[in-house]
Amino acid sequence: MAVGKKIADFGLWESHLEPGALFVKGRAPNYPFRHRKRLHWLQVLSDEYSGKTVLCRAGKVEDATGPEIVTPLPFDVSQNFNIRTRVNEYGGKCYCIINDCLVFNNYLDGCLYAQNLSQDALSGADVRMIDGHRYYTKAKGHDLPEKFAAWSDQPIPGFADLSASPDGKWIVAVMEIPNDEGGNECRIVKIRWRANASGKPGLQPIETLVSGADFYARPVISADGSRLAWMEWSHPHMPWDQTRLMCADLDLEASLSIRNKASIIDREGWAVCQIGFLENGELIFVSDNPECDFWNFYSCSAEGECRQISHERGEFGEVHWQFGQSRWQETADGVIAAILTERDGDRIIELNTKTSEIRPVTQHIAALNQISLDEDGLLSCMAYYENQVPSIVQVRHSGLDEVSIGGEDGFEIDHAPVSEFVEFATSREEVAYGLFLAPLNPGFTGPDSQRPPLIVMIHGGPTGRSSRVYEGIRHYYCSLGFAVLDVNHRGSTGFGRTYRQSLMGNWGIDDCEDIAAGIGYLIRKQRIDPELVFIRGGSAGGYAVQRALTRHNELFCAGASYYGIGNLITLSEITHRFESRYTDRLIGEAYDRDRARNPDSRYRQRSPIFEMDKLNCPLILFQGSDDKVVPPALSHEVVELLERKGIRHAYHEYAGEGHGFRNKATKLDAMDREIEFFTDIIREKRGMA
């Protein structure tokens, strides 16, 4: 027994943590970059400003000033800016710097705005709309559908992946807009950068540069302005299944026209990401494919000859859920600094693209992303840790240097549990992975005769990945006396293409088998109480919760599903465009409205809602009212059935929340309700109710 600690039942300890300080990742800085030697980043503001995303920058060292918010705060509707995008619903990076101006997509209307970043301009906080596409029709010269005028009173998805041309005269971007059929479509567009006599930008027309594919990402221009490259894909593929790498000659003088468009990579089973040009004009990219299995670097000469230039059993790329996932920068002639993801975390390496030689720059930390390079050759990126808040770091030859920009002010992570990487056997004589965290509280310990309850956590995607990055909810559960198993089931990212793609056709089967196998592994190791196993997850993880509770009901005593999927048929009929064919590949059957309702259809067989008679434990559900990915109708169906069958449950829907809760108040309320739901069951099981 630990000296000075109270003895109390596992799972019912009094936490030493302040709940309000737990969700630090959502308030972390994002997309760091240096402009005119000053550090800038995007920041999600507090709930007071409805969680809006704004541009911030470090104060001047010589003036000893602190960070300042650059984006005008929303004191009136004319200054109501939110640097965020709806493109593909998951959004991502939606700004660029051109001629000392920040050009960004405004989430509230889907239009582009420009703000001068010079010191003088900030005093007036002058922000000008440069694209008024919501207020124009094709008749006025804009290359948009005729029906577009009907959207003039509604925001649209807007823009993402903005990039400025080397001569500072053009912006290229991915744009998502309504089409004449009542849906949305994507294209790569160009916008001329012009300023009026006073130097302020005005409204400019949008013109299509590339169209025809279902989706586009990462349009990049070579340093000399002579070439444009991008990635594109079409249904039924997702961008990590199969994409095309495209390239074209670019004429900056002739109104940014393209010619000689050609596919560089267009092969079965090849996916590309992290496209970019070196200073010498060589195109490099990252691909995982049947030949290399892990995301590795390739180069392509101007003549179209491609070669693999790294051979690591780790990941230089990641699945494309959001725009702006920058993982490399060129630091010298043919030498790049890149983020490499391995089992022990992320590290930065230097790769010589000519010789394929690799030199480690940093040790492993939990995660790194969004690497950028300034005009002086200084690298910055986001760093995420297991026992401290996320921060912006500078990357030097000797490793990482912290920058004094963090998440929530004044929050220090004390007594954070250490995650243990576990590997366990699963079905088909394969293996699955996870992170195990033991209970930890400086003031409490459990009885010697008792083992802790287990919380099984399932990530979303289902191509997501549980990493060593600090998660407040894991920490909080451990502080209450729970053990945690964060599962990386088959289909998870970070373990190679074969592991990730093995879920194709097996969604709802292999992931559930891996969850059960992980629980069985911990039971055999006598590390948990087998009578007190709980499960929680969101989105695809919420689907896994409902599926596991019905397929392996003997293992669980309760579950929590956040914006989860109970009915795959309903999902296929009402989900958003980006994922509208994703389920087809995951379960291995093309969706057909009539066939899907037949008993022999995988859509019906894999939908938990049709097996709720097997559910024999309580379930709590959480949902956002504005969720476009997994709309509220899916949760409503499940709740209605639970009520009809008399199954113990609770349901909480939060107004204004989308797919993934953003407001801290929402997160805290949901966490409190979930924990109360689970701990009530522990008391009942132990005869304490």
N, C-alpha and C positions, 0 to 999 in steps of 0.2 A: 504493500500500500504506500502511495506517495505521501510523504510527510506534509501535514498541513492542508490536505485536500479533503473536501467533503465526499462522503460515499453516498451516491444516489444512483437510481436505476439509469442504465444507458438509455439515451433518447429523451430523457426528461430533465437533463441538466439545465441550469440557468446559464445562458450564454454570457460571456464576458464582452461580447462585441456590441457595438452601436449599430443597429440595423440600417440607419440612414446613411452610413458610410460604406456600405458593402458594395454598391454597384458602381465601382470606380471606372470600369472599362468604358461604359457608355459616356462618361464625361471626360475621357482621355483626349488629349490633343490628337489631331488627325492630319494626314497629308502635309508633313512639314517640308518647307522649302526656304531657301535664302534668296532674298531679293535686295540688291544694293547693300549687301553685307549684313542685313538684318534678318533674323529668323521670323518666319511667318508660319501659321498653321491654321487649320479649321478647328473650331471648338463648338460643341453642343452646349447651349446655355441651359440654365436651370429652368425648372418648371414655370417660374415667373414669366419667362418669355416663351412658354409652350414648347420648350426643347428645340428652338430654332438653332440652325448652324450658321456661324458667322466666322469671318476672318479675324484672327488676332495676330499680334506681332510683339516681339520682345522690345522692352524699353531700351533707350540709349544708355550704354554703359557710362558714358561721360556725364550724363545727367542723373545717373543712379535711379532711373525711373523703372517702374514695374511694367508688366505686360499691359497692352492696351487693345481694346476692341476697335477694329478698323471699320467694320460694317456698321452703318447707322442702325441704332436700336429702334425698335418699332414704337416710336412715340405717336405716330399717326400713320394712316393707311398708305400715304405716299412714300413712306420710308419703311415699309414692312417687308424686309428682305430675309430670305432663308436660302442659303447656298446648298441646295439639295435637288435631286432630280427623281422623277418617277420612271425613267426609262427602264424597261424590263422589270418594273416594280421594285427591284432590289437596289437600283441606282448605283451610286459610287461617285467617283471623281467627275466633277462637272464644271471645271473652270480652267483657264489658262492665263498666262501673263503675256501681254503684247504691248510693246511701246509704253512701258511703265504703267499700264492699266491692268487691272484684274477684270477679266470678262467671265461672268458666271451665269449659270442657269438659276432662275428664281423659282423655287418649289411652288410658290403660291399662285403663279400664273403660267409657268412653263416658258417664259420669255427670257431673252438674254439681256443682261445689263452690264455696264462698264463703270468701274470706279478707278480714278487716278490714285496711284499709291504714293505719289510724291508728298512730302511733308506739308506743303502749302495747301494741297487739295483737301487734306483731311479735316482742316478746321471747318470747312463748309460741308463736309460729308457729301460731296456732290456725286450722285449716282445717276447715270443716264441709261435709259432703255436704248439698245442698239438694234433690237429685233422686235418688231411689233406684229409677229405673224398672226396673233389672235385677232387682230383688228383689220386684216387685209384679206382680200380674195385673189384668186388667179387673175381676175379681170384687171387688177391693179399692177400686174406684172410679177407677182410672186408665184413661184413654182410649187403651188399647193393645190390639193383637190378642190373642185368647185363647191363641194358640200362643206368645206371647211368653215364657211361663214356661220354655219349653224352652231359652231362651237365657240362663238365669240364671247359667250358669257360663262364659259367653263375653262378651268385650267387643263392643259394637256401634258403628256409626259415630258416633252421638251427635249433637252440636249444632254449629251454625256461625252466623255473622252475628247474634250476640246484640245486642239493643238494649233499653235501659231506657225505660220510659214517663216523661214529664215529671214526673209526680207521685211517682215513685219507688216505685210500688206493684206494678208488673208488669214482667216480662221477656218479650219476644217473640223467637223464634229460629227458624231452619230446623232441622228435626230429621229424621234418616234412621234408620229402624228396620226390622227384619224384618217381613214380612207373612205372611199365612196360606199363600201359595203357595210359600214357601221362598226368596223374593227379598227385596229391600229396597224401601221406598217413602219419599217425602219429603212433608213437610207443614210448615206454619207453626204453631207452638204458642205457648201462653201459660203462664206460670208465675207464680203469685201470690207476691209478696215479703212474707214475714212474719218476724218475729223473736219469740223467746220473752221471758220476763220479764227475762232477763239480757242481752237485746239480741243474742243469737246466733241465726242462722237455723237452721231445722229442715227436715225433709223436707217437700216440697210436691208436690201432684199436678200432672200435666201434662195440659193440655186442648188439643184441636185447635182452631185458629182458622181456618185455611184448608187445604183439601185438594182433590184431584181432578186436578191437573196432575201431570206426571211429575217436574218439578223446580221449586224455588223458590230465590230469592236476594234479598238486600238488603231485608228488611222494615224500613220506616222510619216513625216516628210524627211528625206535625207538632208544632211547638213548643207549641201550645195543647192538644194531645192529642185533637183532634177528628177526625183522619183518619189512615188507615194506607195506605201504598203499598208495592208490591212488584213484582218481576218474576217471571214464570213462563214455562216452555216445556215442550214435550212432544216425544217422539220422532216423526219421525226428526230433528228439528232439534237443532242445538247452539245455545248461547245467543248466539253471534255470527252465526248464520244468521237466526234469526227468534224473537222473544220477544214476550210480551204485557206491557204495562205496566198494572197493575191498581191500583185505588184504592177505598176504602170509608170510610164514616163510622164513627167509633169512639166508643163510649160507655164511658168509663173507670169511671163509677160503677156501671154494670150489668155487673159482672164482665168488663169489657173485651170487650164484645160488638160485632160489626160488623153493619152494615146498608147497603143501597144499594150493594152491590158492583157495580163497573162496569169495563169495559176502556177505558182511555184510548188505548192504541195496540194494535191487533191487525190488522196489515196485512201482506200478502205482501212479503217481502224487507226488513222493518223489524226491526232489532235494537236493544234499548235497554240501557243500563247507567248507572251513576253516578247513581242516583235519590236525590233528597233534597228536603226542604222548606226554603224560605226562611222567615225570621222572620214575614213577612207572610202566610204560609200558601200561597204560590204553590209549585206543584210544578215542579221542573226536573229534567231528565234529559239524557243524552247518547245520540245515535243516529247510526248510519250507515245509509244507505238509498239507494235508487235516485235520490232527489232531491238528495242532498248528497254522497254517496260517502265523505266522511271523517267520523270521529266528531266531531260538533258538538253544541252545547248547544241545547236546546229548553225552552220553558216551557209550562206548562199552568195555566190559571186554574181557580178553583173551579167555574166553569161548564163546564169541559171544552174550552175553546178553546186550541189549541196553536199556537205560533209558533216559528220558528227564530230564535235570538238570537246565534249566532256563525256565521261563514262562512269558517273557516280551511281551508287545504289542509294540515292537520296533524291530529293525533289527540288529542282531549280524553278519549277513552275507550280501553279495551283489552279484548281478548278475555277472557271470564270463565272462566278455568281455576281460580282460587282465590277464596275469599271474602275480603271486606275490602279490596278494591282502591280505597282512598279517594284521589281525585284532585282534589277541590275542597272549599273551605270558604267560607262567607259571612263577610266581614270588616266590612262596613258595610251599611246599608240598600240591598238590591238589588245589592250589589257582591260578587263572589266572586273569590277567588284560586284559580287552577286550573293544573294541569300540562298543558302542551302538548308533544306529541311530534312532532318534525320530523326531517328527514334528518340534521341536524347534532347531534341529541341532544334533550334535554328542557330546557324553561325554564318559569318561572312567570310567568303574566300576570294582570292584573286585568281582569275583564270586568264592565261595567255591564250588568246584565240588562234594564234599562229602555231604554237607548239603543243597546246592542250595541257601545259603544266599548271598545277594548282598549288596555291600557297594559302594555308589558313591565316586569317586575319584576326578572328575573335574565337573565344571559347563558346561552347553552347550556352544559350539562354533559352527561356521558354518559347519565345517567338520574336521574330523581327519582320517588319514589312515597310512598304512605302519609302523606299530609298530614293534620295534625290541628290543632285550634284549642283553646286553653285559655280559662279564665274571664276572663283579662285581655286576650284578643284576640291572643295571641302564637301564631304558626304554627310548627309543627315538621314536619319530614319527613325521609325517608331520601334521601341523596345518594350516587350512585355515580359514580366517576371512571375515567378511562383510565389514570392514573398514580399513584393513591393508594388506600388502603383506603376502603371505604364508611364514612360517618359520618352522625350525626344533625346536621341544620342547623336554625337558626332563620331564619325568613323575615321580612324587614323591607322597608319601602318602598324602601330603598336596595340591596337584594339579599339575599345569603345570609351568615349568620354561622355559623362552625363551632362545634360543641359538642364538648368534649373526651371524646367517647365514640366509639371506633372498633371495628375488628375485632380481629384477633389482636394482643395487646400486643407492642410492640417491633418490629413488622415495618414496614419502609419499603420501598417499591417503587423500586428503582434500575434505570436503563437500561430502562425499559418501552418497547416498540416503539410507534410511532405508527401508527394505522390510517389507511389511505387509502380513501376511498369510491370504488368503481368501479362503472361502469354498462356493460353490454355487450349486444349484440344476441343474441337467441335465436330460437327457432322461432316461426312464424306472424307474423314481422316485428314481434315484441314485444321488450321489454327486460327484463333482470333486473339485480339489484344484489348487491353484496358488499362486504366489507372486506378489503383486502390489507395484510399486514404483512410487512415485509422482515426477513431475519435480523439479529440485533443482539446483540453480546456485546463487552464492553469489552476482553476479552483475546484475541479471535480474529478473523481475517478469512479469507476463502476465496481459493483460487488465482485469478489473473486469468482463466485459461482455463476456469473452471468456473462453472456456474450452480447455484443451490441447489435441493434437492429441495422439493417442495410437499406440504403437508398441507392437504387440503380438509376443512373442518369443516361439518357439517350440523346445524342446530338441530332441536329436536323440535316436536311440535305436530300436524301440520306448520304450524300457524298461529303458531309462535314467531317470534322476531326476533333476529338477530345485531346487537348494538349496540356502541358504543365502550366499554362498561363493561369494566373490567379483568377479564380471565380468566386465571387462573394457567396453565392448560394452553397457551394461546396464547403467553404470555410464555416459558414453558419451552421450547417447540418453537423459537421464534425464537432463544433463547439457545444452542441446540444447532446452529444454522446452517440451520434450515428456514425457508422462506417459508410463509405461511399465507394461505389464502383462506377466509374465513367467508362462506358464501353465504346471501343472502336471496332464495331462489327464489320464483317465483310461488306465491302462497298464504301468503306471510309477512305478518305484521302490521306496520303503520306506514306503508304506502304507499297507503292507501285501500281501500274495500270492493271495488272492481272488481278490483284486483290480488290481494287476499286470496281472493275467491270464485272467481277464474279457475281455481283448482285443482280446483274441484268437478267431478267426472267425469273429471278428468285426473291424479289422483294416481298416481304411479308412471311418468308419462310426462313431464309438463311440468317437474316438479322435477328429473328426471334430465337432461332436455334443457338446463335452466339450469346444472346442474353441469358438463356437458360444454362448454357455451358459455363458462362462466367459465374453465375450464382452457384452452380454445382461445384465448381472449383473452390470457391471460398468456403462452402459448407464442408467439403472434404478436408480443407486445411484448418477447420474449426476456428474460423476467424469471425463468424457472424452467428446470430441467432436465426436458425432456419425457419422459425415460426413468425418472424417479424421482418419480412422482405417487402419493401415498397418500391415503386417505379415511377419516374417522372420524365417527361420529354415534351418538346415543342415541335410543331409542324410535322415533318416526316418522323421526328422523334415522338410526337404525340400519336401518330399512327402506330408506331411500334409499341407504345404503351397499350393502346386498345387491342392491338393484335396479340401481344404477349399475354394480356390478362384473359383472353379467350382461348388461346392455344395452350398456354401453360398455367392454367388457373390454380393448379395445386401449389405453385411456388409463391404466390403473392397474397398479401393481406389488404392492400389498397394501392391505388394509382392516381396520378395527376396528369391530365392531358391538356397541354396548352395549344390552342388553335390546331388541334389534331384532326386527323381524317378518319371518319368512321365509315364513309360510303364512297368508294372509288368511282362509282357511277356518277354520283352527284358532282364530285370533284371534276371529272372529265367534262361535264357539261357547263360548268360555270367558272372554272378557274381562269387565270389570266393567260395571255397569249404565249409568253415566254415558256411556260411549263405545260402548255396545253397538250403536247404529245409525249411528255416525259413519262407519264404513267404507262403508256403503251410499251415502252422499252423495259421499264422496270419490272412489269409483270409478264412481259412476253406475249402480249396480245393486242392487236390494233383495236381501238375502241369503235364499236358499232352499237348505236343506241338500242336497237332491238335485241341483238344477240347478248349484250352485256347483262341483261336481266334473266337470262336462262341459267338454270342451276349448274350447267357444266362450264359456264364462262368464268375465266379467272377473275374478272372484275367482281363477280358476285362471290366467288369462293374466297377471295382475299380481302373482302370488306368485313371488318369486325362487326358492323351493325347487323349483319345477317347471322351472327353467332353469339348474340348477346345472351342467349339462354345458357351459355357456358360460363358467363361471368358470375362469380360467386363471392365477390368482394366489393367494397365501396370504391367509387370513382368520383373525383372532383375535376371539373372542366373549367377552363378559362378561355376567353375569346375577346378579340377586338372587334368593335362594331364596323370599322372601316377596312377590315382585312379584305384585300382583293385576291390574295394568293389562295388562302383557305377561307372562303367567305363564311359568315356566321351561320348560314343555312346548314352547313355540315355539322356544327355543334348542336344546332336546334334539333336536327333529326335524331341524334344520339340521346339528347336529354328527353325528348318526347318518348322514345322507346324505353328508357330507364324508368320513367314515371309510370308508363303503362305496365311494365313488368314488376314494379314495386322494388326495384333495386336501389339501395342506399346510394345517394349521390348529392352533389352540390354543383351549381352552375353560376359563374360570374362573368358578365359581359361588360366591357369598359368602353364607354363612349369616346369616340375620337381616336382610338388606338387602331393601328394597322397590324401587319404581320410582323410580330416581334415588338413587344411593348417598349416605348421610348421614355415615357414619363416616369420619374422616380417614384412618385406617389402611387402610380399603378403597380409598379414592380413590388413595392413594399407591401401594399395591400394584398396582392396575390400571394406573396411569400407568407405573410401572416396567416392568411386563410388556409393555405396548403399545410403549413406546419401544425396549426390547430387541428385540422382534419386528421392528420397522421398521428399526432400525439394522443388524441382522444382514443384512437384505436389501440395504441400501445397500452393505455390505462385499462381499457376494456379487456384486452388479452391477458393482462397481468392481474385482473380482478381488482383494479384500483378505482374503477368508475363509480 
